[in-house]
Amino acid sequence: MRLENVLALTNAKLINNPFVKSFENIIFEAKLVKRGDLFLAFDENEIESAIFNGAYGIIFSKPVQMSDSEIAWIQVQSIEDALKRLLRFRLIEKEVTSYACNEIILKLALQVITEPNFIVLNSDLRTLSKILWNCEQKSTLLYCPTLCSSDIFTDIQQMPTNSLRKISIVEQTLFETSFIYDDIFYERQLLSPFFIPYLEELLALFQTLQVNYRLRKFTQIDHFQAVFTNKNFEIKEFGTSDKVLIFEQNADLATSEIIFLQENATWAKIICLIPNSMYEAFEKSSNIYTYTNEKDIFRILDQKKFHFAFIAGADKSILSHAHVAHKQLTLDF
């Protein structure tokens, strides 16, 4: 990339008159810098190491000591913003197409094997930059706007809404599904029937783009996540206890998941735990309880009888504290 393009794209100020006029790659880890690279100094302490390794230019935001006048010293307001702008240009240059999807589709896509030029993005900006800078020409990207800023993506397309081939469910429980798709039988996938419409949408995208893919054995994703426990909230093997905690951190999904649970487990005693901050968004019901912290969660679980406890706004990591909390809640004085 030419120096003049870097300055224009990043709204930067060149503070010297260097001999270099172009750069090979954009790097922000000094140990990975090679001769001809442009170094983004997220950490100013790495600048000298980057120069030693052959950097032709330094992009920085905080005041620095210019130690080599032959390379380009480029000052910007925000290094993160500069990186986004450079990546956006790179994607235009590579004629990359992007598709925005929701969290569930993205996390299902991460479990599907596809071609190298179909890239599912689920990383922080710096990790993404490594992937995107070196992606193939005319690659296709799948990303989730709630997990990754849309600023860097270009030519953003809508997910297709129709598919000629639908998934046929053969057998299902609340948390497992056996199904047929494209004449292939997928037995006892750790995939709730709740997620099947999302999987169909993902497969419709593959079909529309003619992407070669292979479905492997699905594992649980971190939505509508079922954890089987005993009365002390110790985790048991899948399907081996009659107490199930179901975790969902995303408030936008919680309402539809609760409805799914109530409609498909009419025989069961169900309670729903909702953080106070989310309570107004839910229809009031006798089986809904509010909490403010983990202690409240364990107190409610300890006091109420249930088969399924749906816990919105939390994840299963709270169970690492469960045994101690349970002992405190049941301690006799």
Residue frames relative to the residue before (quaternion, step in Angstrom):
aa qw qx qy qz dx dy dz
M 1.0000 0.0000 0.0000 0.0000 0.00 0.00 0.00
R 0.4498 -0.7058 0.4838 0.2558 3.55 -0.93 0.95
L 0.6128 -0.5773 0.4062 0.3553 3.54 -1.14 0.75
E 0.6574 0.5234 -0.3251 0.4338 3.60 0.89 -0.88
N 0.6370 0.5171 -0.3247 0.4706 3.59 1.11 -0.68
V 0.6210 0.5406 -0.3360 0.4574 3.58 1.01 -0.81
L 0.6693 0.5034 -0.2994 0.4571 3.59 0.91 -0.94
A 0.6800 0.4933 -0.2930 0.4566 3.58 0.93 -0.89
L 0.6870 0.5072 -0.2830 0.4366 3.57 0.92 -0.92
T 0.7777 0.3679 -0.1748 0.4788 3.56 0.96 -0.85
N 0.3692 -0.7308 0.4857 0.3062 3.60 1.28 -0.01
A 0.3242 0.7926 -0.4487 0.2558 3.54 1.07 0.83
K 0.3476 -0.6959 0.5877 0.2227 3.51 -1.40 0.22
L 0.2668 -0.7453 0.5925 0.1493 3.57 -0.81 1.04
I 0.1982 -0.8421 0.4938 0.0881 3.58 -0.44 1.17
N 0.7599 0.2351 -0.2040 0.5708 3.61 1.22 0.23
N 0.4445 -0.6559 0.5286 0.3047 3.58 -1.29 -0.07
P 0.0809 -0.8564 0.5092 0.0287 3.60 0.25 1.24
F 0.5455 -0.5893 0.4822 0.3502 3.52 -1.34 0.25
V 0.6473 0.5355 -0.3275 0.4325 3.62 1.07 -0.70
K 0.1869 -0.8013 0.5639 0.0711 3.56 -1.13 0.74
S 0.8018 0.1329 -0.0727 0.5781 3.61 1.23 -0.22
F 0.2692 -0.7620 0.5745 0.1296 3.57 -1.32 0.39
E 0.4985 -0.6659 0.4778 0.2825 3.54 -1.18 0.64
N 0.8052 -0.0604 0.1087 0.5798 3.58 0.71 -1.14
I 0.3840 -0.6683 0.5757 0.2729 3.52 -1.35 0.25
I 0.0025 -0.8099 0.5818 -0.0749 3.57 -0.68 1.16
F 0.0954 -0.8049 0.5798 0.0830 3.61 -1.05 0.66
E 0.6184 0.4304 -0.3795 0.5370 3.57 1.20 0.51
A 0.4566 -0.7340 0.4288 0.2626 3.58 -0.46 1.20
K 0.6554 0.5363 -0.3218 0.4234 3.59 0.98 -0.80
L 0.6930 0.4621 -0.2742 0.4807 3.61 1.22 -0.40
V 0.4733 0.6910 -0.4326 0.3337 3.58 1.28 -0.14
K 0.0822 -0.7618 0.6414 0.0399 3.53 -1.12 0.86
R 0.7084 -0.4587 0.3171 0.4327 3.53 -1.28 0.33
G 0.7890 0.3010 -0.2430 0.4773 3.57 -0.81 1.05
D 0.5596 0.6324 -0.3835 0.3739 3.60 1.26 -0.15
L 0.3631 -0.6664 0.6027 0.2467 3.51 -1.40 0.38
F 0.1994 -0.8133 0.5407 0.0804 3.59 -0.64 1.12
L 0.2247 -0.7498 0.6106 0.1204 3.56 -0.87 1.04
A 0.2438 -0.8290 0.4929 0.1019 3.54 -0.34 1.28
F 0.0908 -0.7757 0.6246 -0.0033 3.57 0.14 1.30
D 0.7530 0.1940 -0.1180 0.6176 3.56 1.17 -0.68
E 0.3529 -0.7766 0.4848 0.1931 3.58 -0.33 1.26
N 0.5871 0.5975 -0.3669 0.4046 3.59 1.17 -0.49
E 0.6667 0.5042 -0.2994 0.4600 3.59 1.24 -0.34
I 0.4197 0.7441 -0.4529 0.2551 3.60 1.24 -0.15
E 0.6865 0.4874 -0.3035 0.4461 3.60 0.78 -0.96
S 0.6328 0.5216 -0.3275 0.4693 3.58 1.06 -0.75
A 0.6405 0.5231 -0.3205 0.4619 3.60 1.02 -0.79
I 0.6424 0.5099 -0.3182 0.4755 3.57 1.01 -0.80
F 0.6355 0.5359 -0.3204 0.4541 3.56 0.97 -0.88
N 0.7094 0.4573 -0.2562 0.4712 3.60 1.05 -0.78
G 0.6871 -0.5352 0.2664 0.4128 3.58 1.26 0.08
A 0.3067 0.7684 -0.5150 0.2242 3.61 1.17 0.33
Y 0.3056 -0.7522 0.5604 0.1635 3.56 -1.00 0.90
G 0.8071 0.0777 -0.0369 0.5841 3.58 1.22 -0.28
I 0.1976 -0.7606 0.6095 0.1047 3.54 -1.23 0.60
I 0.1381 -0.7437 0.6472 0.0942 3.56 -0.90 0.96
F 0.0665 0.8079 -0.5763 0.1037 3.56 -0.68 1.10
S 0.2907 -0.7562 0.5577 0.1809 3.58 -1.26 0.37
K 0.7156 0.3902 -0.2398 0.5273 3.58 1.05 -0.72
P 0.6459 -0.5232 0.3696 0.4153 3.62 -1.14 0.47
V 0.0043 -0.7943 0.6066 -0.0321 3.58 -0.93 0.95
Q 0.4764 -0.6299 0.5276 0.3129 3.54 -1.33 0.30
M 0.3156 -0.7599 0.5383 0.1826 3.61 -0.60 1.14
S 0.1194 -0.8571 0.5007 0.0211 3.57 -0.23 1.29
D 0.7758 0.1901 -0.1139 0.5908 3.62 1.20 -0.34
S 0.2608 -0.8218 0.4914 0.1229 3.57 -0.29 1.27
E 0.5892 0.5960 -0.3729 0.3981 3.62 1.20 -0.22
I 0.6855 0.4234 -0.2905 0.5162 3.59 1.16 -0.42
A 0.5737 -0.6131 0.4266 0.3361 3.60 -1.27 0.35
W 0.1410 -0.7604 0.6306 0.0649 3.54 -0.95 1.00
I 0.0456 -0.8401 0.5352 -0.0757 3.52 -0.31 1.37
Q 0.1500 -0.8173 0.5539 0.0510 3.57 -0.53 1.20
V 0.0389 -0.7924 0.6085 -0.0158 3.57 -0.94 1.00
Q 0.5945 -0.5604 0.4355 0.3779 3.56 -1.28 0.29
S 0.8006 0.0118 0.0434 0.5975 3.57 0.97 -0.91
I 0.4001 -0.7247 0.5089 0.2363 3.56 -0.73 1.06
E 0.6289 0.5345 -0.3422 0.4491 3.58 1.02 -0.75
D 0.6544 0.4965 -0.3073 0.4804 3.57 0.97 -0.83
A 0.6262 0.5338 -0.3324 0.4609 3.59 1.02 -0.78
L 0.6480 0.5143 -0.3161 0.4644 3.59 0.98 -0.85
K 0.6379 0.5271 -0.3294 0.4547 3.60 0.94 -0.83
R 0.6677 0.5086 -0.2991 0.4540 3.57 0.94 -0.91
L 0.6602 0.5023 -0.3032 0.4689 3.57 1.01 -0.82
L 0.6455 0.5135 -0.3158 0.4689 3.57 1.01 -0.81
R 0.6232 0.5426 -0.3400 0.4489 3.56 0.98 -0.82
F 0.6483 0.5054 -0.3098 0.4778 3.59 0.96 -0.86
R 0.6422 0.5396 -0.3135 0.4451 3.56 0.98 -0.90
L 0.6718 0.4944 -0.2997 0.4631 3.59 0.95 -0.86
I 0.6136 0.5199 -0.3442 0.4845 3.58 1.08 -0.66
E 0.6479 0.5373 -0.2977 0.4504 3.53 0.97 -0.95
K 0.7409 0.3969 -0.2123 0.4985 3.58 1.03 -0.81
E 0.3913 -0.7515 0.4508 0.2807 3.60 1.34 0.11
V 0.2343 0.7950 -0.5141 0.2207 3.54 0.95 0.99
T 0.2305 -0.7508 0.6063 0.1249 3.56 -1.10 0.83
S 0.1634 -0.8027 0.5699 0.0638 3.58 -0.96 0.89
Y 0.1448 -0.7574 0.6309 0.0859 3.54 -1.19 0.71
A 0.2524 -0.7569 0.5874 0.1356 3.56 -0.89 0.99
C 0.0101 0.7995 -0.5990 0.0421 3.57 -0.91 0.94
N 0.5734 -0.5700 0.4380 0.3930 3.59 -1.27 0.00
E 0.7344 -0.4507 0.2828 0.4213 3.57 -1.32 0.22
I 0.6598 0.5242 -0.3261 0.4284 3.59 0.91 -0.87
I 0.6546 0.5005 -0.3184 0.4687 3.59 0.88 -0.90
L 0.6445 0.5268 -0.3306 0.4448 3.58 0.93 -0.85
K 0.7191 0.4567 -0.2633 0.4529 3.59 0.83 -0.97
L 0.5880 0.5144 -0.3686 0.5037 3.57 1.21 -0.38
A 0.6455 0.5379 -0.3179 0.4391 3.58 0.97 -0.87
L 0.6126 0.5639 -0.3478 0.4310 3.58 1.09 -0.67
Q 0.7032 0.4484 -0.2624 0.4854 3.60 1.22 -0.42
V 0.6159 0.5250 -0.3426 0.4771 3.57 1.31 0.12
I 0.3615 -0.7203 0.5530 0.2112 3.57 -0.96 0.90
T 0.0264 0.8114 -0.5803 0.0648 3.59 -0.71 1.09
E 0.7008 -0.4335 0.3545 0.4419 3.53 -1.36 -0.17
P 0.6345 -0.5638 0.3698 0.3779 3.63 -1.14 0.55
N 0.7083 0.4535 -0.2805 0.4626 3.61 1.07 -0.57
F 0.6026 0.4285 -0.3884 0.5499 3.58 1.29 0.42
I 0.0393 -0.8497 0.5225 -0.0594 3.55 -0.30 1.30
V 0.1976 -0.7616 0.6103 0.0925 3.55 -0.82 1.08
L 0.1989 -0.8292 0.5192 0.0578 3.55 -0.58 1.19
N 0.1839 0.7692 -0.5911 0.1581 3.56 -0.75 1.08
S 0.5124 0.6309 -0.4077 0.4161 3.56 0.78 1.07
D 0.6108 -0.5148 0.4345 0.4161 3.54 -1.32 0.07
L 0.7343 -0.4637 0.2777 0.4107 3.54 -1.28 0.41
R 0.6812 0.4965 -0.3132 0.4374 3.61 0.83 -0.88
T 0.6490 0.4907 -0.3204 0.4851 3.58 1.00 -0.76
L 0.6289 0.5419 -0.3301 0.4493 3.57 1.00 -0.83
S 0.6406 0.5548 -0.3396 0.4080 3.56 0.94 -0.88
K 0.6276 0.5314 -0.3362 0.4589 3.59 1.04 -0.74
I 0.6676 0.5001 -0.2928 0.4674 3.55 0.98 -0.90
L 0.7383 0.4589 -0.2437 0.4301 3.56 0.75 -1.09
W 0.6330 0.5518 -0.3503 0.4149 3.58 0.97 -0.78
N 0.7797 0.3265 -0.1576 0.5105 3.56 1.07 -0.76
C 0.3804 0.7380 -0.4900 0.2656 3.62 1.20 0.28
E 0.6157 -0.5671 0.4070 0.3655 3.55 -1.25 0.48
Q 0.6143 -0.5288 0.4355 0.3915 3.55 -1.27 0.47
K 0.8507 0.1008 -0.1181 0.5023 3.58 -1.06 0.91
S 0.2400 0.7653 -0.5516 0.2288 3.57 0.99 0.82
T 0.3133 -0.7038 0.6003 0.2145 3.54 -1.38 0.28
L 0.1744 -0.7952 0.5769 0.0666 3.56 -0.87 1.01
L 0.1269 -0.7462 0.6471 0.0920 3.55 -1.18 0.69
Y 0.1050 0.8025 -0.5769 0.1104 3.58 -0.69 1.07
C 0.3483 -0.7124 0.5694 0.2168 3.56 -1.31 0.34
P 0.4381 -0.7313 0.4528 0.2613 3.64 -0.56 1.08
T 0.6580 0.5039 -0.3294 0.4523 3.63 1.07 -0.54
L 0.7172 0.4110 -0.2425 0.5079 3.60 1.24 -0.33
C 0.7924 0.1526 -0.0422 0.5891 3.56 1.21 -0.50
S 0.5115 -0.6643 0.4536 0.3023 3.58 -0.85 0.96
S 0.4242 -0.7178 0.5003 0.2336 3.57 -0.98 0.88
D 0.4309 0.7558 -0.4291 0.2428 3.58 1.27 -0.27
I 0.7371 0.4519 -0.2444 0.4390 3.57 0.95 -0.84
F 0.6505 0.5609 -0.3196 0.4002 3.59 1.20 -0.39
T 0.1782 -0.7742 0.6027 0.0750 3.52 -1.12 0.78
D 0.8202 0.1968 -0.1554 0.5142 3.56 -1.27 0.37
I 0.1413 0.8222 -0.5328 0.1423 3.58 0.77 1.10
Q 0.1705 -0.8087 0.5618 0.0358 3.55 -0.70 1.17
Q 0.4896 -0.6332 0.5134 0.3093 3.55 -1.30 0.42
M 0.5363 -0.6011 0.4798 0.3476 3.56 -1.14 0.66
P 0.5037 -0.6391 0.4763 0.3331 3.63 -0.98 0.75
T 0.3634 -0.7677 0.4963 0.1801 3.57 -1.05 0.78
N 0.7630 0.3305 -0.1874 0.5230 3.60 1.16 -0.37
S 0.0626 -0.7693 0.6344 0.0417 3.52 -1.18 0.64
L 0.4461 -0.6920 0.4968 0.2745 3.59 -0.93 0.83
R 0.7512 0.3210 -0.1776 0.5488 3.57 1.13 -0.65
K 0.1343 -0.8072 0.5732 0.0438 3.57 -0.69 1.11
I 0.5188 -0.6137 0.4955 0.3297 3.53 -1.26 0.45
S 0.1843 -0.7692 0.6050 0.0910 3.55 -0.94 0.95
I 0.2676 -0.7810 0.5461 0.1423 3.59 -0.50 1.21
V 0.2571 -0.7792 0.5603 0.1135 3.55 -0.79 1.09
E 0.7822 -0.0743 0.1013 0.6102 3.57 0.96 -0.93
Q 0.0249 0.8195 -0.5714 0.0355 3.55 -1.04 0.73
T 0.1232 -0.6939 0.6964 0.1354 3.47 -1.42 0.44
L 0.7331 -0.3833 0.2768 0.4889 3.60 -1.17 -0.21
F 0.8203 0.2632 -0.0822 0.5011 3.56 1.03 -0.85
E 0.7364 0.3168 -0.2181 0.5565 3.63 1.25 0.03
T 0.0651 -0.7908 0.6080 0.0260 3.54 -1.17 0.62
S 0.1372 -0.7200 0.6720 0.1057 3.54 -1.13 0.80
F 0.0885 0.8278 -0.5432 0.1085 3.59 -0.69 1.03
I 0.3306 -0.6983 0.5971 0.2157 3.51 -1.39 0.28
Y 0.0924 0.7661 -0.6333 0.0585 3.54 -0.99 0.89
D 0.8424 -0.0015 -0.0505 0.5365 3.53 -0.86 1.04
D 0.6762 -0.5368 0.2547 0.4355 3.57 1.03 1.03
I 0.5931 0.5199 -0.3880 0.4769 3.60 1.19 0.42
F 0.3070 -0.7611 0.5496 0.1560 3.58 -0.91 0.97
Y 0.1024 -0.7773 0.6203 0.0244 3.56 -0.80 1.07
E 0.1748 -0.8488 0.4969 0.0464 3.54 -0.25 1.33
R 0.8803 -0.0395 0.0065 0.4728 3.53 -1.13 0.93
Q 0.1200 0.7906 -0.5800 0.1555 3.52 0.59 1.18
L 0.4307 -0.6829 0.5234 0.2723 3.61 -1.00 0.83
L 0.4283 0.6617 -0.4500 0.4197 3.47 0.71 1.23
S 0.3697 -0.7374 0.5199 0.2220 3.57 -0.55 1.13
P 0.5781 -0.5742 0.4448 0.3718 3.61 -1.10 0.60
F 0.5232 0.6383 -0.4018 0.3966 3.58 1.21 -0.45
F 0.7247 0.4586 -0.2376 0.4561 3.58 1.07 -0.76
I 0.4626 0.7190 -0.4391 0.2761 3.61 1.19 -0.27
P 0.6468 0.5033 -0.3526 0.4517 3.68 0.85 -0.71
Y 0.6364 0.5175 -0.3267 0.4696 3.58 1.10 -0.67
L 0.6353 0.5117 -0.3245 0.4788 3.57 1.04 -0.75
E 0.6239 0.5362 -0.3365 0.4583 3.59 1.02 -0.75
E 0.6429 0.5170 -0.3221 0.4643 3.57 1.02 -0.77
L 0.6419 0.5116 -0.3186 0.4740 3.57 1.02 -0.77
L 0.6763 0.4875 -0.2950 0.4667 3.58 0.91 -0.89
A 0.5961 0.5539 -0.3575 0.4583 3.57 1.14 -0.58
L 0.6190 0.5291 -0.3370 0.4726 3.57 1.09 -0.72
F 0.6462 0.5120 -0.3229 0.4647 3.60 0.90 -0.89
Q 0.6595 0.5168 -0.3051 0.4526 3.54 0.96 -0.90
T 0.6651 0.5142 -0.3015 0.4498 3.57 0.92 -0.94
L 0.7470 0.3966 -0.2036 0.4933 3.57 0.96 -0.93
Q 0.3442 -0.7522 0.4795 0.2930 3.58 1.35 -0.18
V 0.2615 0.7649 -0.5284 0.2595 3.53 0.95 1.00
N 0.3630 -0.6993 0.5685 0.2366 3.57 -0.89 0.89
Y 0.0677 0.8024 -0.5859 0.0910 3.57 -0.89 0.97
R 0.1370 -0.7622 0.6220 0.1156 3.53 -1.32 0.23
L 0.3092 -0.7381 0.5734 0.1759 3.54 -0.79 1.09
R 0.1281 -0.7699 0.6196 0.0830 3.55 -0.90 0.91
K 0.7220 -0.4012 0.3012 0.4765 3.59 -1.24 -0.11
F 0.3365 -0.7585 0.5220 0.1971 3.57 -0.62 1.11
T 0.1864 -0.7232 0.6496 0.1423 3.52 -1.24 0.59
Q 0.6696 -0.4983 0.3496 0.4256 3.58 -1.22 0.33
I 0.2543 -0.7163 0.6222 0.1872 3.53 -1.10 0.71
D 0.5857 -0.6255 0.3928 0.3337 3.58 -1.21 0.38
H 0.5572 0.4880 -0.4530 0.4962 3.53 0.88 1.13
F 0.8128 0.0416 -0.0940 0.5735 3.58 -0.99 0.88
Q 0.2254 0.8299 -0.4698 0.1991 3.52 1.07 0.92
A 0.2264 -0.8116 0.5322 0.0824 3.55 -0.51 1.26
V 0.0200 -0.7754 0.6308 -0.0195 3.55 -0.93 1.00
F 0.2606 -0.7667 0.5718 0.1314 3.56 -0.64 1.16
T 0.0056 -0.8179 0.5734 -0.0472 3.58 -0.83 1.01
N 0.4377 -0.6256 0.5531 0.3335 3.53 -1.36 0.11
K 0.7536 -0.4021 0.2605 0.4501 3.59 -1.28 -0.09
N 0.6705 0.4645 -0.2930 0.4988 3.60 1.25 -0.35
F 0.4792 -0.6971 0.4018 0.3506 3.57 1.37 0.20
E 0.3769 0.6755 -0.5233 0.3575 3.56 1.09 0.76
I 0.4897 -0.6968 0.4435 0.2791 3.57 -0.85 0.99
K 0.1427 -0.7769 0.6113 0.0496 3.54 -0.97 1.00
E 0.6699 -0.4807 0.3613 0.4355 3.57 -1.26 0.22
F 0.6473 -0.5406 0.3810 0.3790 3.52 -1.19 0.69
G 0.8515 0.1723 -0.1440 0.4739 3.57 -0.87 1.02
T 0.6247 0.5936 -0.3268 0.3880 3.61 1.24 0.03
S 0.7417 0.3024 -0.2383 0.5493 3.62 1.18 0.24
D 0.4606 -0.6906 0.4862 0.2729 3.57 -1.27 0.34
K 0.6199 0.4560 -0.3666 0.5229 3.56 1.26 0.40
V 0.0027 0.8070 -0.5885 0.0480 3.56 -0.71 1.09
L 0.1812 -0.7472 0.6315 0.1002 3.54 -0.92 0.98
I 0.1280 -0.7941 0.5928 0.0394 3.58 -0.82 1.01
F 0.1578 -0.8291 0.5351 0.0379 3.56 -0.52 1.23
E 0.0851 0.7656 -0.6353 0.0552 3.54 -1.12 0.80
Q 0.2488 -0.7981 0.5358 0.1184 3.58 -0.55 1.19
N 0.6750 0.5104 -0.2903 0.4467 3.58 1.11 -0.68
A 0.3783 -0.7581 0.4885 0.2088 3.58 -0.45 1.22
D 0.6242 0.5669 -0.3426 0.4143 3.59 1.07 -0.67
L 0.7093 0.4386 -0.2570 0.4884 3.59 1.16 -0.54
A 0.5418 0.6901 -0.3840 0.2878 3.56 1.14 -0.66
T 0.6626 0.5247 -0.3266 0.4231 3.61 0.83 -0.90
S 0.6957 0.4610 -0.2816 0.4734 3.59 0.83 -0.96
E 0.6383 0.5187 -0.3338 0.4606 3.61 1.06 -0.62
I 0.6249 0.5228 -0.3370 0.4718 3.59 1.04 -0.71
I 0.6387 0.5152 -0.3208 0.4731 3.59 0.98 -0.84
F 0.6368 0.5233 -0.3208 0.4666 3.59 0.96 -0.88
L 0.6628 0.5101 -0.3021 0.4575 3.57 0.90 -0.93
Q 0.6857 0.4882 -0.2883 0.4564 3.59 0.86 -0.92
E 0.6895 0.4828 -0.2833 0.4596 3.59 1.03 -0.77
N 0.7700 0.3724 -0.1849 0.4840 3.58 1.09 -0.66
A 0.7328 0.2851 -0.2205 0.5771 3.59 1.28 0.08
T 0.0391 0.8520 -0.5186 0.0595 3.55 0.83 1.05
W 0.6399 0.5493 -0.3102 0.4388 3.58 1.18 -0.54
A 0.6904 0.5398 -0.2544 0.4089 3.55 1.20 -0.60
K 0.4397 -0.6193 0.5743 0.3054 3.51 -1.35 0.40
I 0.0382 -0.8183 0.5715 -0.0481 3.56 -0.56 1.24
I 0.0289 -0.7610 0.6470 0.0374 3.53 -1.05 0.81
C 0.2052 -0.7777 0.5855 0.1017 3.56 -1.15 0.66
L 0.1632 -0.7837 0.5963 0.0592 3.54 -0.83 1.06
I 0.0435 -0.8187 0.5699 -0.0560 3.54 -0.62 1.20
P 0.4459 -0.6705 0.5037 0.3129 3.63 -0.85 0.80
N 0.6391 -0.5577 0.3698 0.3791 3.56 -1.06 0.70
S 0.6508 0.5524 -0.3092 0.4192 3.56 1.03 -0.84
M 0.7266 0.4131 -0.2284 0.4993 3.60 1.20 -0.51
Y 0.4518 0.7581 -0.4157 0.2199 3.58 1.24 -0.38
E 0.6482 0.5546 -0.3268 0.4069 3.59 0.94 -0.87
A 0.6523 0.5365 -0.3150 0.4330 3.60 1.15 -0.55
F 0.6877 0.4814 -0.2732 0.4697 3.59 1.24 -0.27
E 0.5149 -0.6113 0.5066 0.3234 3.50 -1.22 0.68
K 0.4709 -0.7040 0.4556 0.2738 3.57 -0.80 1.03
S 0.0761 0.7883 -0.5999 0.1136 3.55 -0.91 0.99
S 0.6041 -0.6001 0.3949 0.3450 3.56 -1.19 0.58
N 0.7070 0.4514 -0.2696 0.4731 3.58 1.18 -0.45
I 0.5680 0.5727 -0.3891 0.4450 3.60 1.27 0.27
Y 0.0508 -0.7900 0.6106 -0.0215 3.55 -0.85 1.07
T 0.3083 -0.7627 0.5409 0.1753 3.58 -1.02 0.76
Y 0.0937 -0.7851 0.6103 0.0495 3.54 -1.22 0.54
T 0.3079 -0.7439 0.5618 0.1901 3.55 -1.26 0.40
N 0.8051 0.0520 -0.0012 0.5909 3.61 1.17 -0.51
E 0.7292 -0.4249 0.3034 0.4424 3.57 -1.32 0.07
K 0.6096 0.5661 -0.3551 0.4263 3.57 0.99 -0.77
D 0.6335 0.5234 -0.3197 0.4717 3.58 1.03 -0.81
I 0.6280 0.5482 -0.3394 0.4359 3.57 0.95 -0.87
F 0.7180 0.4470 -0.2646 0.4633 3.57 0.76 -1.01
R 0.5976 0.5542 -0.3621 0.4522 3.59 1.10 -0.61
I 0.6739 0.4869 -0.2928 0.4723 3.58 0.92 -0.93
L 0.6621 0.5057 -0.3071 0.4599 3.58 0.90 -0.91
D 0.6646 0.5135 -0.2996 0.4526 3.56 1.04 -0.76
Q 0.7297 0.4545 -0.2349 0.4536 3.56 1.04 -0.77
K 0.7423 0.4152 -0.2152 0.4799 3.59 1.06 -0.68
K 0.3798 -0.6894 0.5669 0.2430 3.53 -1.16 0.68
F 0.1577 0.7972 -0.5664 0.1369 3.58 -0.89 0.88
H 0.3574 -0.6501 0.6105 0.2773 3.50 -1.41 0.24
F 0.7882 0.1053 -0.0251 0.6058 3.54 1.02 -0.94
A 0.0767 -0.7656 0.6376 0.0375 3.54 -0.95 0.95
F 0.1836 -0.7803 0.5926 0.0792 3.55 -0.52 1.22
I 0.0760 -0.8143 0.5753 -0.0095 3.58 -0.63 1.17
A 0.1571 -0.8034 0.5715 0.0565 3.56 -0.39 1.27
G 0.8121 0.3045 -0.2108 0.4510 3.54 -1.17 0.65
A 0.7143 0.3510 -0.2487 0.5520 3.61 1.23 0.30
D 0.2375 -0.7483 0.5897 0.1893 3.57 -1.28 0.18
K 0.7166 -0.5049 0.2853 0.3876 3.54 -1.28 0.32
S 0.4667 0.6797 -0.4500 0.3430 3.60 1.22 -0.12
I 0.5651 0.6033 -0.3982 0.3976 3.61 1.14 -0.46
L 0.5826 0.6044 -0.3749 0.3933 3.60 1.18 -0.45
S 0.5341 0.6090 -0.4139 0.4153 3.58 1.21 -0.23
H 0.7074 0.3983 -0.2440 0.5305 3.58 1.26 -0.40
A 0.4476 0.7588 -0.4122 0.2324 3.56 1.30 -0.24
H 0.6649 0.5307 -0.3304 0.4089 3.61 0.83 -0.93
V 0.6539 0.5003 -0.3030 0.4799 3.56 1.00 -0.88
A 0.6549 0.5181 -0.3100 0.4544 3.57 0.94 -0.92
H 0.6545 0.5193 -0.3150 0.4503 3.58 0.96 -0.87
K 0.6440 0.5152 -0.3285 0.4603 3.59 0.96 -0.80
Q 0.6480 0.5188 -0.3145 0.4604 3.58 1.02 -0.80
L 0.6787 0.5120 -0.2879 0.4407 3.57 1.00 -0.90
T 0.7678 0.3605 -0.1839 0.4966 3.59 1.06 -0.69
L 0.4037 0.7375 -0.4625 0.2814 3.60 1.25 0.13
D 0.2805 -0.7589 0.5671 0.1543 3.58 -0.85 0.99
F 0.2078 -0.7695 0.5937 0.1104 3.55 -1.07 0.82
